Amino acid sequence: MSAGAPDPLWYRKAIFYEVSVKSFFDSNADGIGDFPGLTQKLEYLVDLGVNCLWLLPFYRSPLKDDGYDIADYYNINPDYGTLEDFQTFLHEAHRRGLKVIADLVMNHVSDQCPWFQEARVNPKSPKRDWFVWSDTDRKYSGTRVIFLDTERSNWTWDPVAGQYFWHRFYGHQPDLNYDNPAVREEMKNVVRFWLKVGLDGFRCDAVPYLFEREGTSCENLPETHAFLKEIRALVDREFPGCVLLAEANQWPSDVKAYFGQEDEFQMAFNFPLMPRIFMALRKEDRTAVVDIIQQTLPIPKSCAWGIFLRNHDELTLEMVTDEERDFMYHEYARHPKMRLNLGIRRRLAPLVDDDRATLEMLHGLLFSLPGVPILYYGDELGMGDNIYLGDRNGVRTPMQWSPDRNAGFSRADTELLYNPVIVNPNFHYEARNVEAEMRLPTSLLRWVRYLIQVRHELDPILGEGEIRFLDLPNRKVLAYLRSRGSEHLLCVYNLSKSPTAAEISLPEFNGWTPVEALSGTPFPKIGELPYFFTLGPHAFFWFRLQGPHEPAG
Ligand code: BGC
């Protein structure tokens, strides 16, 4: 590759930031965030050090599932601005070196979508076959219901059509019929449309569910993979350098299949890892994390896991055992309002009782386990949540910019805000906001910014290096080496809330010096005996290992 040529593997070195346009900044005082507002806040994101924004759905929608119910795939929700505003935003993001990907909802549409409206009123319309209809609600009975709290079946009776229609999510989100070539073609056109406008890729929503086959779970079917490979081929051919990130909340071997032979997704969320990080923390035992990383590696060379701690959804517990789920509920969701479907609807800081050491340690893991770190807006501030708002809205409240009215998010009358700002005394926006945290050198925001900077400096090792877990008798301590060629980073975490000690055997590094990576502090040389550490509650260290002949520094 010549100097200055775009790097097709850019996503492996990136830090992603998930952001909802609606929630970030309101430029026209209507109580709803918009593209001109997001554009005004790009400098904040550049300063934070992230490289790629993932936008939640911004298309026209009745917003019964916060935009994952799309009514018009080719237009922007007018509350968020115009297509021109979106183009200006993209231009300004690109000018600052930021990539932008957006949600692509392929599996289903809103029942308000004209495609569905036409299909239901006219059985003869070609659109009828764009959806999955049946005279009974007993077909595909081996398929689980995902939104267990609200849906009793994957079939809903449509009195206008006089038939049932199939839906894997809400009853107002009919699934598209991917057996119909016209549907497949239309979705390719949607992909082309937005990539031509200038997006750098998509976070592809709910990809396991595209096809249905009797006698199966209707998830991860070969037909689904085949179509997704067609999308990838299209992107590689017509928009090289764009990335596809899979949302497939599945068991390890099923998620790994979405990488294909480097011909399907470049990235997939590491759903199996996420709940196990939280489990290991409260069990004070590294086993769950070590096991799952071993099960989710290796992956094809050009691919990458997207690692996250929290996102806009509930902390999903679909892919853990019943016993593990009970443990998680007991530890993290004692109040019934904290639960939703098979998950926990809380933000990162409240989940860990706002414990600073734990928050730092979790970020240490997020930024050093193999994969691309994905941050959820506001978590860098330690934003709180509101469990009394419905659905998942409690983790989707306005970004907190300053101690001013509406947390500086909007100049609208407070009653107009799409969601109230967080006023819980422990997380009140008056103290927890960008302005206040930027003033305080010890704030979480300042610390996260610094960690991002260090991560970029350690990028070749952390972005591409191998991982080797170190087997030490104290299971409260998680330790691994990230290595790339002769460069090594030793990462050590105390998962427990009490101080602990650990002895790590590192015979091959006899004579090397561990240099603490966040401060540059050299530690005593490694000798022949196991290296001895003491770690405070939830403490962590990253050490660059300096060879005996390397100059100090
Ligand atoms: C999204 C959810 C949404 C669901 C249905 C998910 O995977 O992340 O927010 O409710 O898809 O579209």
Boltz pocket constraint, residues with backbone or C-beta under 6 A from the ligand:
constraints:
  - pocket:
      binder: B
      contacts: [[A, 65], [A, 68], [A, 69], [A, 105], [A, 169], [A, 205], [A, 206], [A, 247], [A, 312], [A, 313]]
      max_distance: 6.0
